[in-house]
């Protein structure tokens, strides 16, 4: 997220300088950078929590037919 803040601010100052207000560009760019960083962090948590856990002793993903009898 700190990288998003820095890159957002850098790109924001460039875009803001081009469009006429560098201070506003820094503020908007930094906010977007933090937002994207939080979004990527949340996506990583969702992907990590969706990983299948192997069945005990098999080393393979859980097989419903073996588990349920």
Secondary structure as UniProt FT lines:
FT   HELIX           2..19
FT   HELIX           22..49
FT   TURN            56..58
FT   HELIX           64..67
//
